[in-house]
Amino acid sequence: MAWTLTFGLNVRMRRTFAFAAGWAVVTVLAAAAVWWGLGPLLQPIMPSAATPPQSSSPLVSASPLASASPLVKASAYEGWAYQAGVFTQTFTVDGGTATVRIVRGRVELVSSAAAGGYRVTPKQPSPDRLVVEFFDGVHFFIVDTMWWENRPYAKVTQVS
């Protein structure tokens, strides 16, 4: 009787171990598949600071297309001038212009000027984000700039 009890425990322990080992193998394979699938998203998008992006013009204008509402023009890196660790871009919309500078992840408004009849309102919800709004009572232009995923990002929106 002692022999069957011991034999029964050994079979039960072997099954438990087999299930645990199988579960561990499946978990490791699933984690490897996820890591492999996310690999392209985990690669850095911007070149390192030692190799600055190539840009010939100090300032680049970005303006939304006319007619449809709302319009969105996004820039994830293009259009930003780079010099000595500083990213700069001037945005020109029907409501006016805004020049934005990004230094070490901090977004700053260099200058802004409203066009005739428009009012300009800069807002800084955080050090890494700046929103400049142009409004004339009917038309609304939003220049939303930020340091996002280690690179400059801008979106210009027009709402009529």
Secondary structure, DSSP 8 states (H G I E B T S, - for coil): -HHHHHHHHHHHHHHHHHHHHHHHHHHHHHHHHHHHHHHHHHS--S--TTS----S-S--EE---SSSSSEEEEESSTT-EEETTEEEEEEEETTEEEEEEEETTEEEEEEEEE-TT-EEEEEEEETTEEEEEEE-SS-EEEEEEEE-SSSEEEEEEEE-
